[in-house]
């Protein structure tokens, strides 16, 4: 319960939101104010109309936006992220706190899972291979959980004459090998056996609907092979994010949303152009992308956008898989993937 009666400004705010069909209780208003989601009353937030002081329109819009997002959110952190990615003008402090908490909790879990997969590699195998290969094998084990992409790669490989009667276990092992090398520092382009598997698993010459999920996963992995690989620690990532200005935070949000649109367009076979960030789960995922990109972008030329990087990665894979003249040709490939390429730097292709 609120300890005191709502002020005249608070009562006016409650009436304004009610006029839009949104219910705001004094308790919720006080709780959000305490969490820093809305500013406290003061000269910067209030304006005098006649003899009364009321909240400025910006605060009314902020509260209305929070009310729209609130029903699906259980915590203030989720609310801050969902509102932020839906361009509600939430103060930056609770957004930054939510981004950091969301990112580093998942970062630690991912590191633990990768360490567990690394420990599953037999000691003899670990000793024989380079450390980068062992970590790539651990990453590939996690990527094998992307069922749609793995299924598409497996089905594509089965269309090869010498693999037509191969068992699922053998095909899965070939898919795993493809993913291992996609997670390594570089693709072994001189390995003809691997390149044959990669070429068939990607099936760039086939119908897009049979390979979109595989393309997306491969492009995301391969995008990390394009820049110079630099290992960073958790503290370094934290320091990098803390240096981001409020203005840059808005730019990063737009870049992440653009990248999600591009990935959604590919994943839906071109049926969807805009990815709706309408749940806390999606906002948390977008938040992790944003914090990750603050570090990853340092390995790319200034001005690089994640959506552009995705397209460049896909083009690079297409080029590598077409060097033996197997494929449909650059013009035909661009024509089939044109909707995705339109996300590159916002320019039509």
C-alpha positions in Angstrom: 0.0 0.0 0.0 1.1 3.6 -0.6 1.9 5.4 2.7 0.3 8.7 1.7 -2.5 9.8 -0.5 -1.5 10.4 -4.1 -0.5 14.0 -4.9 -2.7 16.2 -7.2 -0.1 15.6 -10.0 -0.3 11.8 -9.4 -4.1 11.9 -9.5 -4.0 13.8 -12.7 -1.6 11.2 -14.2 -3.9 8.4 -13.1 -6.8 10.1 -14.9 -4.8 10.7 -18.0 -3.9 7.0 -18.4 -7.5 6.0 -17.5 -8.7 8.1 -20.4 -6.6 5.9 -22.7 -8.1 2.7 -21.2 -5.1 2.0 -19.0 -5.4 1.4 -15.3 -2.7 2.9 -13.0 -2.8 2.3 -9.3 -1.1 4.6 -6.8 0.8 1.5 -5.5 2.2 0.7 -9.0 3.1 4.3 -9.6 5.1 4.4 -6.3 6.8 1.1 -7.0 7.9 2.2 -10.5 9.1 5.5 -9.1 11.2 3.7 -6.5 12.7 1.4 -9.2 13.7 4.4 -11.2 11.4 3.6 -14.1 9.7 6.9 -13.9 11.2 10.2 -12.6 10.3 11.7 -9.3 8.2 14.9 -9.3 10.2 18.1 -9.7 10.9 21.0 -11.9 12.1 18.8 -14.8 9.0 16.6 -14.8 6.1 19.0 -13.8 4.5 21.9 -15.5 2.1 24.4 -14.1 -1.3 24.8 -15.6 -3.3 27.5 -13.9 -2.9 26.9 -10.2 -2.1 23.2 -10.6 1.1 21.3 -11.3 0.8 18.3 -13.6 3.3 15.9 -15.2 4.7 16.9 -18.6 3.4 14.9 -21.6 6.7 13.0 -21.8 6.1 11.5 -18.4 2.5 10.7 -19.3 3.7 8.9 -22.5 6.4 7.0 -20.5 3.8 5.8 -17.9 1.4 4.8 -20.7 4.1 2.8 -22.4 5.0 1.0 -19.2 1.4 0.1 -18.6 1.1 -1.4 -22.1 4.2 -3.6 -21.5 3.6 -4.4 -17.9 1.0 -7.3 -18.2 3.5 -9.7 -19.6 6.4 -8.8 -17.2 7.0 -10.3 -13.8 10.0 -8.1 -12.8 11.0 -4.5 -13.2 14.1 -5.7 -15.1 11.9 -7.4 -17.7 9.6 -4.3 -17.9 12.6 -2.0 -18.4 14.0 -4.2 -21.3 10.6 -4.7 -23.0 9.7 -1.0 -22.8 13.2 0.0 -24.0 13.1 -2.2 -27.1 9.6 -0.9 -27.8 11.0 2.6 -27.7 9.2 3.7 -24.6 11.4 6.6 -23.2 12.5 4.7 -20.0 15.3 6.4 -18.0 18.7 4.9 -18.9 19.8 3.7 -15.4 17.2 0.9 -15.0 17.7 -0.1 -18.6 21.5 -0.4 -18.1 21.1 -2.3 -14.9 18.6 -4.7 -16.6 20.9 -5.2 -19.6 23.9 -6.0 -17.4 22.0 -8.4 -15.1 20.4 -10.2 -18.1 23.6 -10.5 -20.1 26.1 -11.6 -17.5 23.8 -14.2 -15.9 23.4 -15.8 -19.3 27.1 -15.3 -20.1 28.1 -17.3 -17.1 25.6 -20.1 -17.9 26.9 -20.3 -21.5 30.5 -20.5 -20.3 29.6 -23.2 -17.9 27.8 -25.2 -20.5 30.7 -24.8 -23.0 33.1 -25.9 -20.2 30.9 -29.0 -19.6 31.0 -29.9 -23.3 34.8 -29.3 -23.3 35.2 -31.7 -20.4 33.2 -34.4 -22.3 35.9 -34.5 -25.0 38.2 -37.5 -24.3 41.5 -36.6 -22.8 43.5 -38.2 -25.6 41.5 -36.2 -28.3 41.9 -33.0 -26.3 45.7 -33.5 -26.1 46.0 -34.2 -29.9 44.0 -31.1 -31.1 44.7 -27.4 -30.9 42.9 -25.6 -28.0 40.8 -23.6 -30.6 39.6 -26.9 -32.2 38.5 -28.3 -28.8 36.6 -25.1 -28.0 35.0 -25.2 -31.4 33.9 -28.8 -30.8 32.3 -27.7 -27.5 30.5 -24.8 -29.2 29.3 -27.2 -32.0 27.8 -29.5 -29.4 25.6 -26.6 -28.2 24.8 -25.6 -31.8 23.5 -29.1 -32.4 20.5 -28.1 -30.2 19.2 -25.9 -33.1 17.0 -28.7 -34.3 15.6 -27.0 -37.4 19.0 -26.1 -38.8 20.5 -29.5 -38.0 17.5 -31.2 -39.7 17.9 -29.1 -42.8 21.6 -29.8 -43.0 21.1 -33.5 -42.5 18.4 -33.6 -45.2 20.5 -31.7 -47.6 23.5 -34.0 -47.1 21.2 -37.0 -47.6 20.6 -35.8 -51.2 24.2 -36.5 -52.1 24.4 -39.8 -53.9 27.0 -41.4 -51.7 25.0 -40.4 -48.6 21.6 -41.4 -49.8 21.5 -44.5 -47.5 23.6 -43.1 -44.7 22.3 -43.5 -41.2 21.1 -40.6 -39.1 24.0 -41.0 -36.8 26.5 -40.7 -39.7 24.7 -37.7 -41.0 24.6 -36.0 -37.6 28.3 -36.6 -37.3 28.9 -34.8 -40.6 26.7 -32.0 -39.5 28.6 -31.7 -36.3 31.9 -31.6 -38.2 30.5 -28.7 -40.3 29.5 -26.9 -37.2 32.9 -27.5 -35.5 34.7 -25.9 -38.4 32.2 -23.0 -38.6 33.1 -22.3 -34.9 36.8 -22.6 -35.5 39.0 -19.5 -36.1 38.8 -20.2 -39.9 37.3 -22.6 -42.4 39.6 -25.3 -43.7 39.1 -24.4 -47.4 41.9 -26.7 -48.5 40.1 -29.7 -47.0 38.1 -31.0 -50.0 36.1 -33.5 -47.9 34.9 -30.9 -45.5 34.2 -28.4 -48.2 32.1 -31.0 -50.0 30.1 -31.5 -46.8 29.7 -27.8 -46.2 28.6 -27.2 -49.8 26.0 -29.9 -49.7 24.8 -29.0 -46.1 24.2 -25.3 -47.3 22.5 -26.3 -50.5 22.8 -22.8 -51.9 21.7 -24.1 -55.3 18.5 -25.6 -54.0 15.1 -24.1 -52.9 15.6 -21.5 -50.1 12.8 -23.0 -48.0 14.8 -26.2 -47.6 17.8 -24.4 -46.0 16.9 -21.1 -44.5 17.4 -22.2 -40.9 20.7 -23.9 -41.8 21.8 -20.7 -43.6 21.0 -18.6 -40.6 22.9 -20.7 -38.1 25.9 -21.0 -40.4 26.0 -17.3 -41.2 25.9 -16.4 -37.5 28.8 -18.8 -36.8 30.8 -17.7 -39.9 30.3 -14.0 -39.1 32.8 -14.6 -36.2 35.4 -15.9 -38.6 35.4 -12.8 -40.7 37.0 -10.3 -38.3 40.2 -10.8 -36.3 39.4 -13.1 -33.4 40.2 -11.5 -30.1 39.5 -13.2 -26.7 37.8 -11.0 -24.1 37.0 -11.6 -20.5 33.8 -10.8 -18.5 35.4 -7.8 -16.8 36.6 -6.4 -20.2 33.1 -6.8 -21.6 31.7 -5.0 -18.5 34.1 -2.1 -18.9 33.3 -1.8 -22.6 29.5 -1.6 -22.0 29.9 0.9 -19.1 31.6 3.3 -21.6 28.6 3.3 -23.9 26.8 6.7 -23.8 23.0 7.1 -23.7 22.9 8.2 -27.3 24.9 5.2 -28.4 22.6 3.0 -26.4 19.7 4.1 -28.7 21.9 3.5 -31.8 22.7 0.0 -30.6 19.0 -0.7 -30.0 18.2 0.2 -33.6 21.0 -1.9 -34.9 19.9 -4.9 -32.9 16.3 -4.5 -34.0 17.5 -4.2 -37.6 19.5 -7.4 -37.2 16.5 -9.3 -35.7 14.3 -8.1 -38.6 16.9 -9.6 -41.0 17.1 -12.9 -39.2 13.3 -13.1 -38.9 12.9 -12.5 -42.6 15.3 -15.3 -43.3 13.8 -17.7 -40.7 10.2 -17.2 -42.0 11.1 -17.9 -45.6 10.6 -14.2 -46.5 7.0 -14.1 -45.1 7.9 -11.8 -42.2 9.7 -8.5 -42.5 9.4 -7.1 -39.0 10.2 -9.0 -35.8 7.9 -8.0 -33.0 9.6 -7.7 -29.7 6.5 -8.3 -27.7 7.6 -10.6 -24.9 10.1 -10.4 -22.0 11.8 -13.5 -23.4 12.4 -11.8 -26.7 13.5 -8.5 -25.0 16.0 -10.5 -22.9 17.4 -12.1 -26.1 17.7 -8.7 -27.8 19.4 -7.3 -24.7 22.0 -10.0 -24.8 22.6 -9.2 -28.4 23.0 -5.6 -27.6 25.6 -6.1 -24.9 27.5 -8.7 -27.0 27.6 -6.3 -29.9 29.2 -3.5 -27.9 32.3 -5.7 -27.6 32.0 -7.6 -31.0 31.8 -4.4 -33.0 35.3 -3.5 -32.0 36.6 -6.3 -34.2 34.9 -4.8 -37.3 35.5 -1.6 -39.3 33.7 1.5 -37.9 30.1 1.7 -39.0 29.6 -2.0 -39.4 26.0 -3.1 -38.6 25.1 -6.5 -37.3 22.5 -7.0 -40.1 25.1 -6.1 -42.7 27.5 -8.5 -41.1 24.9 -11.3 -41.4 24.4 -10.6 -45.1 28.2 -10.4 -45.7 28.7 -13.7 -43.8 26.0 -15.4 -45.9 27.6 -14.0 -49.1 31.0 -15.2 -48.0 29.7 -18.7 -47.4 27.9 -18.7 -50.8 31.2 -17.7 -52.5 33.2 -20.4 -50.7 30.6 -23.0 -51.7 30.6 -21.9 -55.3 34.3 -21.8 -56.1 34.1 -25.1 -57.9 31.4 -23.8 -60.3 28.7 -25.6 -58.4 25.8 -23.3 -57.8 23.3 -21.1 -59.5 25.4 -18.0 -60.2 25.7 -14.7 -58.3 22.8 -12.9 -60.0 20.3 -15.7 -59.3 21.5 -16.0 -55.7 21.1 -12.3 -55.1 17.6 -12.3 -56.7 16.5 -15.1 -54.3 17.9 -13.5 -51.2 17.1 -9.9 -52.2 14.6 -9.2 -49.4 17.2 -10.1 -46.8 19.9 -8.0 -48.4 17.7 -4.9 -48.2 18.5 -4.8 -44.5 22.1 -4.0 -45.3 22.7 -0.4 -44.1 19.1 0.4 -45.0 20.0 0.5 -48.7 17.9 -1.2 -51.4 19.8 -3.8 -53.3 
